[in-house]
Amino acid sequence: MTISSAFHNAASGLAAASRTARVVSDNLANALTPGYGRRSVSLAANGLSGGVRVVGVERHVDPAVVADRRRADAGFGHASTIATFHDRFQALLGMPDAPDSLTQRIAGFESALIAAESRPDSTLRLDGAVTAAADLAGSLARASEGIAGIRSDADRKIAEQVTGLNADLEHVQMLNRRIASATASGQDANALLDERQRAVDDINTLIPVRIAERPNGQIALYTEGGAVLLDGAAASFGFDPTRHVTAEMTLENGALSGLTVNGKPLDTSSGGQISGGTLGALFDIRDRLGPEAQSDLDAFARDLIERFQSPGLDPTLAPGAAGLFTDGGAAFDPANSPGIAARLQLNPALTPETGGNSWRLRAGLGAATPGEPGDSTLLQAFSAALTERRPAATGNFGTGQFTAADLGNALLSFSTQRGSRADQALGFAAAMQSEFTRIEREQGVDSDAELQTLMLVEQAFGANARVIQALDDMMATLLRL
């Protein structure tokens, strides 16, 4: 071996050690960086000229593990969004023992009627019954307004996520082009691959994705339901937000916007083309869970109105006149049932703000005079109407017979059961996400292994440096001869 070839070999060894040290330091620095793929230097013998050459820097990512983790991420996002909805709805109804809960409002109204019935001449007790009835109507109206607010929030977040989705897809399209260009020219594209993985992770949280490999390191993205997100060109999603969603507004009647991709409608129902992520969960809240909760509230409000609007209950009322509870002050029309909980009001004949008097609770809502102070006949009829067992006309309560209190308890029970199932699903999704994230990290950067590699690099660097030092000494000796 000549001195020049020995020098070349040692110099190539120093270059390889330097490149490896730089890659190891990058690995250690990014051990906790999301989307970072561990790198390793590929080396090969330098042919007839001797020495070593750096073939390239490989990025190590297990596609199967990443796919499992992404499914877990999307599932957790979906479950978390649904669980939050149920928590908010339960908060609107209140806990059973809370003084402002729906069930306590019903019990308070029933107790106030009984108290007024025992002393029909007491203005204080009549006022208490009117206040309790107004509180009950107000709690239902507030709960209905809360559901409308939840649906409006979901609609607004859908618009935000669609905007972010379009931006992320365009970003992945741009990264695809840059990766293809870098790959074709032999440049290192690993940093671009890391960035693309993070962008795909963001998309996957909104809509679970499947990846198809394309030439030159490019990828195509599809939803689990088969819709094309990106294949060459990025898809363009469209959505028209609504300023305020009311109970009557649905996707089916055209009052709310659906989701389009490249101008064509997508199935946003549960189990549809975009289900499984946060975007699908938001559509589920706006178009299914929210309306279901509203329907149950409307069923309870309708039952409450019809109990006190029954013909003959109050002989001072004309046929078809509004009873104790009204639809915005007017008589209830069964054909106008959607959103009735939000419009539920006490009869204006009883409220001081509208010129009413509490004595009409005793004398009759249509009475012109207070009548006999000791007459509790109508109060007894109101109490009987409240505790009468009757089927719910609408909602998801089945065919059983319910008192008003039973119906309120059933409404709260349904909400609690659904919330409990949502919490269980969230717990399972969180465990899955944690486990697959752990597995992915275990296959990522191992700091102990990287430090061992760094020690070997140090030894190789030192050995090659000593060879160069020895060659320098030899040349110096030769020059002195």
Beta strands, then each sheet from edge to edge (+ up, - down):
strand 1: 38-45
strand 2: 52-60
strand 3: 209-213
strand 4: 219-223
strand 5: 228-230
strand 6: 237-238
strand 7: 260-261
strand 8: 264-265
strand 9: 325-327
strand 10: 344-346
sheet 1: 1+ 2-
sheet 2: 3+ 4- 5+
sheet 3: 6+ 7- 8+
sheet 4: 9+ 10-
end
